[in-house]
């Protein structure tokens, strides 16, 4: 079977900022990040160019507080997004890995209910450094690894007059480490672990009635386990988890006890046909805190040129 090559990074385009008055206490939402957009065979790659298009559809049926209870007076959040991803891995070696770069642009339409909608371009992601290590053996298990330093640029649609925006209006540093292992014949398991740091938004939505906001730092990961059912077809389970690890700030003051958290699990598959790759994954979110939760569908098509 030919080598499968997965994408290096995807970011969900949907970002919803809810007025502070809608929450039991002030809350600063984390920006949209890669929750389940990359999954099976994630860390496998080789020198070449990757072109990729991704479609995300999400329905968040409720918005929950820090205890996971539904917030009264809030509606459902529905979003559709398109993500275009281009990555290049060279044959140049650095620290034993192939060097590469990537660029990702997104566009979306979001309906947060109560007449709150937004559509247009989202923030852009660039990675000036990708290190992709070739497949190797560790304790008899075949593994592939990648380390990427991503930066999110606040160039997306944003208006202070709106509480629903496609841009976070802040810079983020968003590195990740991905590993794919084959612990047994025809079985794969992948893990992608992210760290997220956000700069301050010095021009928050006017409805918040504050001078600045800064989302807390967070960690999140995507994980899979799959079985090679037939030739290029893998089927299995995928999931993700996000946890805010530091308190956010409003006007430079820490907001205590304002965690953001969500987990999800669901079925998925990937099918390879020559240099084309087709992915489909579904997720049901659980254990949410201070954010919308619901269901998500991700469809992805990739073309690899060596």
N, C-alpha and C positions, 0 to 999 in steps of 0.2 A: 504494500500500500504506500502511496506517495505521502510525503510529509504534509501534515495540516499546518497552516499558519493562521493564527488568530490575530485580531486587532490589538493595538497597544493601549489605547485609552479611548473611552467614550464618556461624554458628560450628558446627562439628561438636561434638556433645555428649559424645563419648567421650573420657575421660581415664583413662589407666592409669598408676599409679605402681608401679613394680616395686621390691622390696626391694633395698637396696644390695648385699646378699650375693649376689644373682643376677647381678651384673655383674662383669667383671674388675676394674673400679675403680668408685668411687662415681659415680652419675649422677643428675641431677635432670631429670626429663622436662619438656619444654615443654608448656604447656596445649593443649587442643584448640583449633584455629584453622580458619579458612576455607581448606581445601585442596580446590579444585575444586568447591566448592558454588555459586559464581557463575562464569559463563563467557560464553556468547555474548551479543553486543549489550549488554554489561554497563554501559556508561557512559551509555546513552540513557535519559533520564527527563524528566518534565515535571510541572508542578503537578498535584496530585491525591493520592489515598490508595491505597496498595498493601496488599492482604491476600495473604498467601502461606503455603503449607504445603509443607514439604520432608520427604522421607524419605530417610535415608541407611542403606545396608547395607554393612558392611565386614568382610572376612575377611583377617586378617594371619596368614599361615601360618608366619612365623618372626620371631624377635626377633634383631636383629643387633648386634654390637659396633662399636667405632670403626673397625674395618677392614672392616666389612660382612660378617663371618662370623657364622654362626648361633651363638647362645649355647646351650651344652648345658644340659639340665634345664629348659628353658622351653617352654611350650605355645603353641598358637595363640590369637589374640585375635579374638573375634567380637563385633560390636556392631550394634544397630539403634537408630536415633534418629529422633525427630520434632522438627521445628523450626517454630515459629510466628512469623511476622515481620509487623510492621505498620509502615509508613513513611508520612510525610506531607510533601509538598513544597508550600510556599506560593507565592503570586505575589509575595511581598515580595522585593526585590532587595537583595543585599549583595555588594559587590566584583564586581558584574556578574553574579552567580549567584543563582538562587532559593534561599531559605533553607528548611531542613527539619529534621525530627527523626525518630528511629526507635526501636523497641523490639523485642527478640527474646528469646523464651523457648524452652527446649529440655528435652526429656526423653529418656531412653535406657535401654537395658538392655545391659550389657557382661558378657561371659564371657571371662575372661582365662586359663581353664584352671586345672588343679590346684585346683579347688574355689573359685576366686576369681571372684565375681560381684558386680555392683552394678546397681541400677535405681532410677529416680526422676527428679527434676528436676535439670537441670544449672544452671550459672551463667547469669546474665542479662546481656544486652548492651543498653546504651543509648547513643544518640548525641544530645547536645544541640545539635550543629551539623553540618548537611549543606549543602554548597554545590554546587548543580547548575547548570552553565553550559549555555545553549542551544547547539544545533548551530551550527557555524561552519565557514568554509573556512580552511585553512592550506596554503599552497603548492599550492592547487588540490585539496586532499583534504578531504573533509567529515569533521569530528571532533566528538565529544561528550566532555565531561569532568566529573568529579565529585571533590570532596574531602570526606572524612568523618572526624570525630573520634569514635571509638568507645571506650567504657569497659566493661570486663567486671566485673560485681559478683559477689563470691563468696557467692552465696545458695543454691547447689545442694547436693545430698546429699553429706555428708562425715562420715567417722568415723575417728578416730585408730586404732581397732581394725582397720581394713581397709587393705589395700595397693592396692585398686582403688576409686577414687572418681570421681564424676561432677563434682565441683567441684575446682578447683585450690587452694581455700582461700587465695587471694591475689588482690589487685587487679591489673588489667592496663590499660595504655594502649595502644590499638591503632588508630592512624590509618591511612587508606589513600587512595591516589589511583588513579582508574580513568579509562581513555581507550578509546574505540571509534573506529576509523577505517575509512573505505571507500576503500581505495587504487585499486580498479577497480570497474567495473560488476558488481553482484551478489556482491561479495566484501566480507566484513567481517573485521576483526582487532581483538581486545580484549585489554587488559592491565590487571590490577589489582595494584598493588604495596602491600604492607603492611609496617609496622614494628611490632614487638612488644616492650614492656617489662613486666616482671613484678615485683611487690613480693615481699617475703619471706613465707613461710609459717612462722609462729611456733609452730604446733602440727602438725608433720608426723606421719605414721603412726608408731605406736609401734614397729613392726617395723624402722624405719630406725635407731632408737637414737641419734637426734640431736636437737638443740634447735631448729634452724631450717634451712630450705632456701630457696633462691632460684634459679629457672630463669634461664638466661642470656638476653640480648637476642637477637632473631632478626629476619630479614627473610624474607618469602615472597611469591610472586606466582602468579596464575592467568593463563593466556594461551590465546587461541583463534585459529583461522582457519576461516572457514566460507563456503559458497557458497549463494546463494539459489536453491534448486532449483526451487521452484514456489510462487508467491504468498507465503503466510506461512510457508513451510517452509524452514528453513536446516539444512544438514548440514555437518559438518566434523570437525576434530580439536581437542581441548582437553587442557590439561596444567597441572601445578603444580610448584612447587619451594619447598622450605624450607631455610634455612641458619642455624644458630646462629652469631652473630657475636661473642659475648662468653662467657667461661667462667661457669658457674653457681657457686653458693656453698653450702657446708654449714657451719653454725655460724660464718658470716661469713668462712670461708676459701675462696679460689678453688680450684676443681677444674680443674687443668690438663689439656689434651688430652682433653676430654670433649665433642667436637662432636656435634651432632644435625643430621642432614641427610636429605632424601628428595626424589626427583623422581618424576613420574608422567606418563603420556600415554595417550590413548585416544580413541575416537570419541564423538560427541555430536550432539544435534539440538535445535532449538526450533521449535515450531509455534504460530502465532497464529491465534485464531478470535475476531474482534471484540475484546472487552476481556479475553479469557482467553488465558493463555500456558502452554504445556506444554513442560517441559524434560526431557531424559534424557541422562545422561552416564555413561560407564564409564571406569575408570582402572586401569592396571597400574603398580605402584610399582617404582622402580629406584633403584640407588645409595644405599641406606639406610645410615645410621650411627646407632648408639645408640638404636634405636627399632624397633617392630614394622613390617613391610612386607608388602604383599599386594595385594589387589584391592578396588575400591570401586565401588559403584553409587549414583548420585544421581538421584532423581526429584523433580520440582518442579512445582507448579501455582500460578499467580498470577492475581489479579484486580485490575484497575486501574479506579478510579472517579475520573473528572475532576470 
